[in-house]
Amino acid sequence: MAALTPLDGGGIKTSRASLFGGIAVAIGVFVLWQALARDLGVGNIASLVSGAVVSGAIGLWIWRADL
């Protein structure tokens, strides 16, 4: 039985629009994270760093998943 192989070689395609979308989503997540942190009263450096890590990871996922 023949194995099924993708026509494009199986690589994940990442377009420029997906990159810009990932950056926009990362910025939006970071802004919302900081707004929530300020409302909850935890506006310290730890919340800033954790917000940057989470928003960066979500933006990278949006870009790599080509959403």
C-alpha positions as CSV (number, residue, x, y, z in Angstrom):
1,M,0.0,0.0,0.0
2,A,1.4,3.4,-0.9
3,A,2.0,5.9,1.8
4,L,0.2,9.3,1.6
5,T,2.6,12.2,1.4
6,P,1.6,15.9,1.3
7,L,2.2,17.7,-2.0
8,D,4.1,20.6,-0.3
9,G,6.6,18.4,1.5
10,G,4.8,18.6,4.8
11,G,6.3,21.9,6.0
12,I,4.2,24.5,7.8
13,K,3.6,27.5,5.7
14,T,3.8,30.8,7.4
15,S,2.7,33.9,5.5
16,R,3.4,37.5,6.2
17,A,-0.2,38.1,7.1
18,S,0.0,35.4,9.7
19,L,3.2,37.0,11.1
20,F,1.4,40.4,11.4
21,G,-1.6,38.7,12.9
22,G,0.6,36.9,15.5
23,I,2.2,40.2,16.4
24,A,-1.1,42.0,16.7
25,V,-2.6,39.2,18.9
26,A,0.6,39.2,21.1
27,I,0.3,42.9,21.7
28,G,-3.4,42.6,22.4
29,V,-2.9,39.8,24.9
30,F,-0.1,41.8,26.6
31,V,-2.3,44.9,27.0
32,L,-5.2,42.9,28.4
33,W,-2.8,41.0,30.7
34,Q,-1.5,44.3,32.1
35,A,-4.9,45.8,32.4
36,L,-6.1,42.8,34.4
37,A,-2.9,42.8,36.6
38,R,-3.5,46.5,37.3
39,D,-7.1,45.9,38.3
40,L,-6.2,43.0,40.5
41,G,-3.4,45.1,42.2
42,V,-0.4,43.0,41.1
43,G,1.3,45.5,38.8
44,N,4.9,44.4,39.6
45,I,7.8,43.3,37.5
46,A,6.8,39.6,37.8
47,S,3.4,40.2,36.2
48,L,5.1,42.3,33.5
49,V,7.5,39.4,32.7
50,S,4.9,36.7,32.9
51,G,2.6,38.7,30.6
52,A,5.4,39.1,28.1
53,V,6.1,35.4,28.1
54,V,2.4,34.4,27.8
55,S,1.7,37.0,25.0
56,G,4.8,36.0,23.1
57,A,3.9,32.3,23.3
58,I,0.4,33.0,22.1
59,G,1.6,35.3,19.3
60,L,4.2,32.7,18.2
61,W,1.5,30.0,18.2
62,I,-0.8,32.2,16.0
63,W,2.0,32.8,13.6
64,R,3.2,29.1,13.4
65,A,-0.3,27.7,13.2
66,D,-1.1,30.2,10.4
67,L,-4.4,31.2,11.9
